[in-house]
């Protein structure tokens, strides 16, 4: 959960997740829909899918968690950093970690201007981390180095006078520690403008489920939408036609009622919120569909954009009970 998400954001999710899945066997026995629902709001749902797959692999082996780097690396979603962190902290394996904070500390100690993400420089940093590692208490040693980067060796205005590594730090001796590591070129931001259609009936709002093979937010539920502009270039297609092409049916879109902002990785998204009506016909082209009231939405893996849009319209309190409908007919309740 802490990969790509801040601690203060994670804490309530972590507590709730462990209450529902207190053991790896509980997590392994759960369905992926429930796991995604518990994860809903954290984003990057691929992490939840891999965590679930790893739990099933551990439970199926019946031997507890792997206690070696090789065994941990064999689990879905576990990379070099996670494997080293778990192995050293949980099992006292003398394996150095390499996260962003450690990269910065060691790049400054070595006065390395090379990109720490590339293979050659990364090997040098790992070798330096291994030299600093306490083999008797590797978990504490790794956490100390990470904490040093988080609290003293910060990206801006590092507190060099308080740093225990200062005597051997080349960047501090040079007097310009902020020079290291060299800044990476940031990916250019994509700017999108979406039209989101809110369709309601007495039981709730209409949501669609993204297919499991979707490249983005697979398996999550969302409000129907179309991209009407990208980087200032309009799509040139009427929103009704775009919605029909994406989801099927015949659509009638009302005037814009609200606008919200949303961000996903390198995408800056401006969202125009419209109420709409749907005259059903044909097949759903974007997965399953269903009407969901507030209580039912709480049990779904939702795109965080859903909450923003419904909050802007003041519709979060709409009542009703329903479940997913078969994709080949009009959205309706499933008993």
FIVO-417230 format. One record per atom (N, C-alpha, C): residue in three letters; x, y, z. Coordinates in steps of 0.02 Angstrom, whole numbers, plus 50000, padded with zeros to 5 digits. Layout:
alaXYZ ...
***
This chain:
unk500414993950000 unk500005000050000 unk500435006350000 unk501025005950029 unk501445011850035 unk501835013349971 unk501815008949922 unk502135010349859 unk501695015249820 unk501945021349811 unk501605026549772 unk501025029749810 unk500965028649876 unk500435031649915 unk500715034049981 unk500495039850005 unk500755042750066 unk500515039050128 unk500915039250182 unk500765035550243 unk500095037650272 unk499975044150276 unk499355046450307 unk498735044250268 unk498815043350203 unk498265040850162 unk498165033350173 unk498705029750182 unk498675022550187 unk498375020050253 unk498515023550308 unk498365020950375 unk497645018250383 unk497125022150366 unk496455019350375 unk496305013350330 unk496585013350270 unk496505007650224 unk496845001450253 unk497445002350280 unk497824996850308 unk497454993650366 unk497194997750410 unk496824995150468 unk496204991250446 unk495834994150400 unk495224990850376 unk495384984450338 unk495924984550300 unk496114978750260 unk496304972950307 unk496694974350359 unk496904969050405 unk496324966450448 unk495844970850462 unk495254968550499 unk494864963450457 unk494824964750392 unk494454960150349 unk494874954050331 unk495524954950321 unk495964949350301 unk496534948750351 unk496414946150411 unk496934945950463 unk497494941050449 unk497384936150405 unk497914931350389 unk497984930750313 unk498554928050292 unk498654927050221 unk498144922150192 unk497924917350234 unk497424912550211 unk496754915950199 unk496574920850243 unk495954924550233 unk495974928550168 unk496534931550155 unk496604935350093 unk496574930750032 unk496904925050037 unk496914920349981 unk496224917549966 unk495814916650018 unk495144913750009 unk494644918749982 unk494784925149986 unk494314930349963 unk494304930749887 unk493744933149860 unk493704934449789 unk494044941049772 unk494264941649710 unk494624947649690 unk494184953849693 unk493524953149682 unk493074958849685 unk493084961849755 unk493074957649807 unk493074960149876 unk493744963349892 unk494284960449869 unk494944963249881 unk494994970249849 unk494764970749787 unk494784977249753 unk494334982349788 unk493764980149815 unk493324984649851 unk493664987349913 unk494024983049950 unk494384985250010 unk494954990049991 unk495214989349931 unk495764993449906 unk495505000049876 unk494865000349862 unk494575005949825 unk494745012649858 unk495025017149819 unk495235023649844 unk495985024449847 unk496355018849846 unk497085019149847 unk497385019749777 unk497005017749727 unk497255017949659 unk497765012549644 unk498025012649583 unk498525007649561 unk498285000649579 unk497714998749552 unk497384992549573 unk497784986249555 unk498264987049511 unk498694981249495 unk499054978749557 unk499214983349603 unk499544981349665 unk499094976549705 unk498454978149708 unk497984973849745 unk497924967049712 unk497894966849647 unk497844960449611 unk498464956149624 unk499054959349623 unk499664955549634 unk499714953249707 unk499494957349754 unk499494955349824 unk499044949249834 unk498454949449803 unk497994943749808 unk498294937549777 unk498614938249719 unk498934932449687 unk499504929749729 unk499884934249761 unk500434931949804 unk500164928249865 unk499614930749894 unk499314927349951 unk499094920349932 unk498794919649874 unk498574913049852 unk499174908349842 unk499714911049816 unk500304906949805 unk500604904649871 unk500644909149920 unk500904907449986 unk500454902350020 unk499794903450018 unk499324898950050 unk499334892050018 unk499404891849952 unk499404885349917 unk500024881349934 unk500594884749944 unk501214881249960 unk501174878250030 unk500814881450076 unk500714878850143 unk501334878750186 unk501824882950170 unk502464883050207 unk502604889750238 unk502094894150242 unk502204900850269 unk502534905250218 unk502734911150240 unk503044915950194 unk503754913750176 unk503964914850115 unk504664913450097 unk505134917650140 unk505684914750159 unk506154918050205 unk506814919850171 unk506834919050105 unk507444920750067 unk507274925950014 unk507794929349990 unk507694934149935 unk507394930649874 unk507664924749857 unk507444921249797 unk506704919249804 unk506524916849863 unk505824914849874 unk505354920649872 unk505544926349900 unk505114932349899 unk505054935049828 unk505604935049791 unk505584937649722 unk505144933449677 unk505014927149696 unk504594922849656 unk503844924349664 unk503674928749713 unk502974930449724 unk502754935949675 unk502134935649651 unk501884940849606 unk501924947749638 unk502174952549601 unk502194959449624 unk502764961249670 unk503194956449688 unk503754957849734 unk504384959049693 unk504644965049698 unk505254966849663 unk505854966949710 unk506404969549686 unk507034969349724 unk506984973149790 unk506684979149788 unk506634983149849 unk506194979649901 unk505594977549881 unk505144974349929 unk505454967949957 unk505764964049914 unk506064957749938 unk506614959149989 unk507044964049975 unk507584965650022 unk507314968450087 unk506804972650083 unk506524975650143 unk506204970250187 unk505794965950158 unk505464960650197 unk505974955750224 unk506444953650182 unk506944948650204 unk507364951350262 unk507574957650258 unk508014960350310 unk507634961950374 unk507034964750368 unk506654966850427 unk506314960950461 unk506014956550422 unk505644950950451 unk506084944950467 unk506594943750426 unk506974937450433 unk507724938550443 unk507934944850452 unk508634946450467 unk509124944050413 unk508894944150351 unk509334942550295 unk509754948750278 unk510414948350274 unk510824954250261 unk510784956450188 unk510224959450169 unk510104961650101 unk509994969250102 unk510404973150066 unk510314980450066 unk509704982450025 unk509344987550048 unk508764990150012 unk508984996149970 unk508584997549919 unk508725003349877 unk508065006649858 unk507865011749898 unk507285015649880 unk507515022749861 unk507055027249850 unk507245033949828 unk507665037649880 unk507495036749944 unk507885040049996 unk508605037449999 unk508685030849994 unk509355027849997 unk509745029949935 unk509425030049877 unk509755032349816 unk510055039249826 unk509665043749857 unk509895050649866 unk510485050849914 unk510425047449970 unk510965047450020 unk511615045049989 unk511595039349956 unk512205036349930 unk512475040049869 unk512035042749828 unk512275046849771 unk512665052849797 unk512445055649853 unk512805061349882 unk513455059149915 unk513435053549949 unk514045051049981 unk514595049749929 unk514395047149871 unk514865045549818 unk514965051349769 unk514565056749777 unk514575062349729 unk514465059649658 unk513975055249651 unk513825052149587 unk513295056049550 unk513475058349490 unk512995061949449 unk512625057349401 unk512755050949404 unk512435046249359 unk511715044949382 unk511295042849334 unk510595041349349 unk510565035049392 unk510325035549454 unk510325029649499 unk509835024249478 unk509405025749429 unk508925020849406 unk509215016149353 unk509775018049323 unk510085013949272 unk510515008449304 unk510625003149267 unk510904997049297 unk511604997949326 unk512065001049288 unk512745001749312 unk512805005849376 unk512555011949376 unk512565015949437 unk512195012749495 unk511655009149480 unk511275005949534 unk511685000549567 unk512074996849528 unk512504991749558 unk513024994949605 unk513295000649585 unk513765004149628 unk513445006349694 unk512825008849689 unk512475011049749 unk512305005149794 unk512114999549765 unk511964993549805 unk512594991049840 unk513164991449806 unk513794989449837 unk513954993949896 unk513835000549888 unk513955005249943 unk513485003850001 unk512845002349985 unk512355000750037 unk512554994450074 unk512824989550039 unk513024983350070 unk513604984450119 unk514054989150102 unk514614990750146 unk514374993950211 unk513834997950207 unk513565001250267 unk513124996650309 unk512894991150280 unk512404986850313 unk512704983350373 unk512344983450428 unk512534979750488 unk512274972550479 unk512714967550472 unk512484960750459 unk512114957550518 unk512224960250577 unk511884957550637 unk511174960250642 unk511074966450624 unk510404969550627 unk510244972750559 unk510184968850506 unk510094971750439 unk509444975550432 unk508914973350465 unk508274976750460 unk508314983750489 unk508594984350550 unk508674990850581 unk509144995250540 unk509664992250514 unk510154995950475 unk509834998850411 unk509444994750376 unk509104997150316 unk508615002750332 unk508225001750385 unk507735006850403 unk508065013250425 unk508645012850458 unk509005018850478 unk509235022850417 unk509475019350366 unk509705022850306 unk509125026050269 unk508565022550265 unk507975025450233 unk507725031550272 unk507725030950338 unk507495036550380 unk507965042450375 unk508605041050369 unk509095046450360 unk508925050550298 unk508775047050244 unk508595050550182 unk507935054350188 unk507475051650227 unk506815054850234 unk506835061050279 unk507295061150328 unk507275066450378 unk507855071450374 unk508455069050359 unk509035073450357 unk509285074850286 unk509375069550247 unk509645070350180 unk509075071450131 unk508705076750142 unk508105078250102 unk508305081050034 unk507835080949985 unk508005083549919 unk508225090849919 unk507895094849961 unk508055101949966 unk508275103550037 unk508775107650044 unk509045109950108 unk509185104150156 unk509615099550136 unk509785093950181 unk510145096550244 unk510035093150299 unk510325095050364 unk511005091550373 unk511485093650335 unk512145090350334 unk512495090450401 unk512405095850440 unk512755096450503 unk512535091150554 unk511935088350544 unk511685083250590 unk511785076150564 unk512055075550505 unk512085068950472 unk512685064850497 unk512565058650519 unk513125054450542 unk513595052150486 unk513365052850423 unk513795050850367 unk514195056650339 unk514135062450369 unk514455068450342 unk515215067750334 unk515575064650381 unk516305064350373 unk516535060950309 unk516155056150283 unk516355052750222 unk515955054750161 unk515555060050166 unk515115061950111 unk515465066950065 unk515565065050003 unk515915069349955 unk515495075549936 unk514845074549931 unk514415080249912 unk514415085549966 unk514415083450029 unk514445088350083 unk515115091950083 unk515655088350068 unk516315091450065 unk516355096550009 unk516005095149954 unk515995099849898 unk515575106049914 unk515115105349962 unk514685111049981 unk514075111849938 unk513915106849896 unk513335107449852 unk512965100649849 unk512695098249905 unk512375091649906 unk511755091149861 unk511415096849851 unk510795096649811 unk510935095049737 unk511555095249719 unk511755093749650 unk511645086349634 unk511625082149686 unk511575074949677 unk510925072249706 unk510645066949678 unk510815064149612 unk510535068649557 unk510765067549496 unk510535071649440 unk509785070549430 unk509445076049414 unk508715075649405 unk508545071849341 unk508045067649346 unk507815064049286 unk507315068449248 unk507315067649184 unk506815071349143 unk506125068549158 unk505675073049175 unk504995070949190 unk504595069849127 unk504155064849130 unk503725063649073 unk503245069449065 unk503145071549004 unk502715077248991 unk501995075549010 unk501665080149043 unk500985079149066 unk500495079149007 unk500055074149007 unk499515073948958 unk498905077448988 unk498595081748949 unk498005085348973 unk497385082748935 unk496905080348975 unk496295077548947 unk495695081348973 unk495185081748932 unk494535084148955 unk494025078648940 unk493695076348993 unk493205070948987 unk492505073748997 unk492025070348967 unk491315071348983 unk491085065049020 unk490845066049082 unk490575060549122 unk489825061249125 unk489475055749109 unk488745055749107 unk488465052249169 unk488065055749208 unk487745052949267 unk487025051249250 unk486875044749249 unk486205042349234 unk485915039249298 unk485335041549319 unk485035039149381 unk484345036149368 unk484165031449412 unk483465029449417 unk483305028949492 unk482755026049510 unk482555025849580 unk483015021749624 unk483435017449595 unk483855013149635 unk484575015449640 unk484765020449603 unk485455022849608 unk485705025549542 unk486365025449534 unk486685028049473 unk486935022149431 unk486995023449367 unk487225018349320 unk487995018249319 unk488275012349333 unk488995011449331 unk489165005749284 unk489755006149256 unk490015000849212 unk490654998049243 unk490764991649233 unk491364988349258 unk491864987649201 unk492474989949214 unk492994989249163 unk493184981949156 unk493324979649096 unk493524972649086 unk494164971049124 unk494254964649141 unk494844962549178 unk495494963449138 unk495444963849072 unk496044964749031 unk496154972049012 unk495784976649045 unk495874983749031 unk496574985949051 unk496914989949010 unk497594992049028 unk497624996949086 unk497054999949105 unk497025004849159 unk496415003449202 unk496525002949268 unk495985002049317 unk495554995949301 unk495864990449283 unk495504984349266 unk495064982049324 unk494444980149308 unk493984977349357 unk493644982449401 unk493794988849393 unk493464993949435 unk492814996349402 unk492384999249442 unk491745001849418 unk491795009349410 unk491475011949358 unk491545019049342 unk490905021649312 unk490835028249313 unk490295031549277 unk490475031749203 unk489975031349159 unk490125031649087 unk490445038349068 unk490935038049024 unk491305044049005 unk491575043448934 unk491745049148906 unk492095049448841 unk492615054948845 unk493145054148808 unk493675059148804 unk493485064048748 unk493375070348766 unk493165075248716 unk493735079848693 unk494305079648729 unk494865083848708 unk495505081148739 unk496045081248701 unk496695079248726 unk497215084248704 unk497575086948753 unk498095091948740 unk497845097448693 unk497235099648707 unk496955105248669 unk496635103548603 unk496655097148584 unk496365094948519 unk495715091348533 unk495165094148507 unk494505091148518 unk494435084648479 unk494035080148507 unk493935073648474 unk493535074248410 unk493115079348404 unk492715080248344 unk492095075848340 unk491955072148394 unk491385067648396 unk490885070048448 unk490245069848431 unk489725071748478 unk489755067048538 unk489645069548600 unk489695065148658 unk489195059348656 unk488605060548629 unk488105055148624 unk488375049448581 unk488695051248526 unk488975046148482 unk489555042548515 unk489965046348552 unk490525043248586 unk490295038348640 unk489795040248678 unk489525035748730 unk489215029548699 unk488855030548645 unk488545024748611 unk489075020048583 unk489605022948555 unk490135018748528 unk490505014948582 unk490565017848641 unk490935014748694 unk490515009748734 unk489885011548747 unk489475007548792 unk488865004248759 unk488685006448700 unk488065004148669 unk487485008548689 unk486895007248660 unk486295011048678 unk486265017748642 unk485735021348657 unk485635028048630 unk485615032848689 unk486015038248684 unk486115042748741 unk485845049748726 unk485615052848780 unk485405059948777 unk485775063448834 unk486205068348817 unk486625071648866 unk486375078648879 unk486265080448943 unk486045087048962 unk486615091948967 unk486475098148987 unk487005103148994 unk487485101549051 unk488075104549047 unk488575103449101 unk488325106549166 unk488385102549220 unk488165104849286 unk488735106049334 unk489315103049321 unk489885103849367 unk490515102249329 unk491075104149360 unk491735102549332 unk492195100649390 unk492555095149382 unk493025092949433 unk493695091549401 unk494215091549442 unk494895089949418 unk495095083149446 unk495495079649406 unk495705072949426 unk496405071749397 unk496795067749431 unk497455066149406 unk497615058749413 unk497895055849361 unk498125048949362 unk498825048849332 unk499325047349373 unk500025047249353 unk500195053649315 unk500335053149251 unk500545058949212 unk499965062249175 unk499355060449192 unk498775063249158 unk498435068449202 unk498325074449176 unk497955079749209 unk497265080049176 unk496745078549214 unk496085077449184 unk495595082649210 unk495265086049164 unk494725090649179 unk494075087149159 unk493605086749206 unk493005082649196 unk492385087049196 unk492035087049140 unk491385090349136 unk490845085249154 unk490435087049205 unk489935082449231 unk489255084349204 unk488915079449172 unk488255080449143 unk487775075149168 unk487155076949178 unk486645071849185 unk486455069449116 unk486255063149112 unk486095060249047 unk485535055149054 unk485245053448997 unk484755048048994 unk484995042948943 unk484805036748956 unk485015031248913 unk484415027348889 unk484335026948824 unk483835022648793 unk484205016448770 unk484105010948806 unk484535005148796 unk484405001648730 unk484924998548704 unk484864994548644 unk485534991748624 unk485564985648602 unk486184982548583 unk486574979948642 unk487214978548632 unk487634975648684 unk488044980948720 unk488204979548783 unk488664983848820 unk489374982248794 unk489734987448775 unk490394986348746 unk490954987348797 unk490794989448857 unk491314991148906 unk491214987148970 unk491044980748965 unk490974976549024 unk490274976449051 unk490214974349114 unk489564973849146 unk489304980649165 unk488654980949180 unk488334987249200 unk487824985849254 unk487674990849294 unk487174990049346 unk486994996649379 unk486424996649414 unk486205002449453 unk486425001349525 unk486745006449555 unk487015005649622 unk486845011749665 unk486545010349724 unk486445015449774 unk487065016349817 unk487015020849866 unk487605022549906 unk487885016449943 unk487455012449973 unk487695006550010 unk488035001649965 unk487755000549906 unk488064995749860 unk488724998249833 unk488785004849822 unk489415007549798 unk489975006649848 unk489795006549912 unk490315005649964 unk490644998849959 unk490324994049928 unk490594987249922 unk490924985949854 unk490994991149813 unk491274990349747 unk491974993349743 unk492404990449701 unk493034993849685 unk492884999449636 unk492905005649660 unk492715011349620 unk493315015549600 unk493275018349541 unk493735023649524 unk493605029449571 unk494145032749596 unk494045038449641 unk493685044149608 unk493675044149541 unk493315049349505 unk492565049049518 unk492305043049532 unk491585042349545 unk491385046649605 unk491765046149659 unk491605050049719 unk491645057549706 unk492145059749667 unk492205066849652 unk491605069349612 unk491405065449563 unk490855067549520 unk490205067749559 unk490045062349595 unk489425062049632 unk489415067149689 unk489995068349718 unk490035073449769 unk489885080349740 unk490135081749680 unk490005088149647 unk489265089049632 unk488925083549618 unk488205083949602 unk487765083349664 unk488075081549721 unk487675080549781 unk487245074449778 unk487465069249742 unk487055063249734 unk487295057349775 unk487805058449819 unk488065052849857 unk487555049649903 unk487045053349920 unk486545050549966 unk485975047049933 unk486005046049867 unk485455042649834 unk485375035649859 unk484765033649873 unk484635027049902 unk484515022149846 unk484465015949865 unk484295010749817 unk484725004749826 unk484494999249802 unk484874992949808 unk484854989449741 unk485424987449717 unk485464983749655 unk486134980449650 unk486214976549597 unk486854973249585 unk486984973049511 unk487544970149491 unk487744970449422 unk487254966749377 unk487134969649319 unk486684966549271 unk487084962949218 unk486794957949185 unk487124954849129 unk487274960049075 unk487824959349040 unk488034964548994 unk487614964948931 unk487204959948916 unk486854959948852 unk486134962448857 unk485954965248913 unk485284968048917 unk485284974448958 unk484714977748961 unk484674983948997 unk484884983049069 unk485274987849098 unk485474987149167 unk484874986449214 unk484884981349255 unk484334980149302 unk484594976249361 unk484184975249411 unk484394971849471 unk484514964449460 unk485024961949494 unk485144954749494 unk484944952249563 unk484494947649566 unk484234945349631 unk484754941249668 
***
